[in-house]
Amino acid sequence: MWDALNRQDIPACLRICAGTDGSVTLLLELLTGKAVSVKTLEQSVVKATPEIARLLDIDPGDEVNTRLVTLSADGLVYVLAKSLSAIKRMPKEVRSDLMRADIPIGKILREHKLETRRDILKIEMVRSEFFGDVPVLSREYRIIYKSKVLMWINECFPVDGRWRM
Amino acid sequence: MWDALNRQDIPACLRICAGTDGSVTLLLELLTGKAVSVKTLEQSVVKATPEIARLLDIDPGDEVNTRLVTLSADGLVYVLAKSLSAIKRMPKEVRSDLMRADIPIGKILREHKLETRRDILKIEMVRSEFFGDVPVLSREYRIIYKSKVLMWINECFPVDGRWRM
């Protein structure tokens, strides 16, 4: 799985953002020296399809918050992130933050002092409509809270010169 | 606190290692493309002094595991890390790993699937005997587990050309 990160064309800064078990937003802020802005492209509450239920290890029909955001610094998009969150496993005060505002997930977890674990599931090169002709490094991971899957996250990173910082 | 990371002479790779809320060992491996080796310089079990008790929020006299290690890649030391661990708060199987072997703490937590939170307390420039004339960036943080302090960690990073990778 980690082989995808060892390709010659993956800049070091992208390699660490895509490989870290910590917050990507925090690393982006440290790398760029700028505030990272989160822009929500889509957000809705849906009933879990069998496919979503499998990713979150919940029952089909359970409520799930879906969010599609971009992370940008200085006007440049570094990450397109899709998240699925199991609403029933989320402390109430976290729910409103996650569903309402343009706050990065790492910051939400930190501010509510949640103890979690990140399990990386997959790292691979893909194509993405959003980034057009630019090749994309994609990773999937789960955030585990109280021994259950709280969130499934897919982050897509464009592989090009923007990471030479 | 974060101002220490914005000094002109702090290379980007050092900035992210010293600022991350994830595993430093993992970032070092991603940056260098090499396995990181942990060398234990000191390890012992002590009774907590009042000072140690304060750092871990335990009672003076409680048992504490102290460990001083270096993290190296390709023969070069990148980090000198001191840790204090509250033995009574540690699951039994974690205890033996931590006290016996040259395993990075991030890996120990991950392998035992512990859900934790890292609270950064301090980041500052210091002098350290270990690194001699090289200026040192030091940070202190606590690993929180089940709402209590499991470990207090101080990492020292030499500020020089070795981070230009």
Interface residues (C-beta under 8 A of the other chain):
Chain A: L5 N6 A12 C13 R15 I16 G19 T20 D21 G22 S23 L26 L27 L30 L31 G33 G106 L109 R110 K113 L114 E115 T116 R117 R118 I144 Y145 K146 S147 M165
Chain B: L5 N6 A12 C13 R15 I16 G19 T20 D21 G22 S23 L26 L27 L30 L31 G33 G106 R110 K113 L114 E115 T116 R117 R118 I144 Y145 K146 S147 M165
